[in-house]
Amino acid sequence: MRWLAPILLVASLLFDLGGAAEAAADGGRRDPTRGPGARRLPHRSRSLGFPFQGRLRGGVRLRESRYLRYVPEYAAAGNHYGTWELVQLLERAAYRVARRVREGGVARLSVGELSREGGGRIPGHASHQNGRDVDLAFYMRDGRGRPYEPFAFAEFDADGRGVGPNHALTFDDARNWELVAKLVADGDAKVQFIFVANHLKRRLLREARRRHAPAVVIERAARAMVQPARGHRHANHFHVRIYCSPSARPACRDRPPLHPWYR
Ligand SMILES: [Zn+2]
């Protein structure tokens, strides 16, 4: 397998060069929110730098609604600011899940932390620094099959059963799949990663096939869902990251992988 290393090196260089060319091309483009004839956008939020070393300017606060709630454990810290794109994406996704899966009543999306109002470091996170990361609790059901709203994140095993004190809870395959499907198929915000443990990724893809989801959506979900190689394996929540919006580049920085739906 000694021949493999140089090939991987060349491939990664090509990947980086591709990204640099893309950033350069974008930097030359006129910012549509500035200057005469500028398009009026409903927001001025800007994600600067990288998720692990960045700031957030004009962050938009995600608000609770009929379809969305804060995970109580993280509510007091108030780290609920994101770019306009991320906040809008979460509202659309929560609404869609509530509309598409009605079994047992309306289930709200339980949201952990996004970023601080101005970005920067948050205790307990390496990233979440520039408004493009969010932690989401899984949708789950109680012993009677009704949607359950947890106080904190709950871990699930490969059979979809809650671990430890949460053994009476079950992983809500239908709602969690609908959430993932919306995240990867959204026409505006582009999702780069959904960090989630491999055993739950397998469950979600199985559910997708069972529900006859479009092949293109399954393909995107299979690429975007990743169990991190190091650190937290994400068996108790999704961590979602979106790419920089085109108008925020090149001050906003993305790293590979640049999926085929990235522009
Ligand atoms: Zn996270």
Residues whose N, C-alpha, C, O or C-beta is under 5 A from the ligand:
A	BS01	ZN	V134 D135 H239
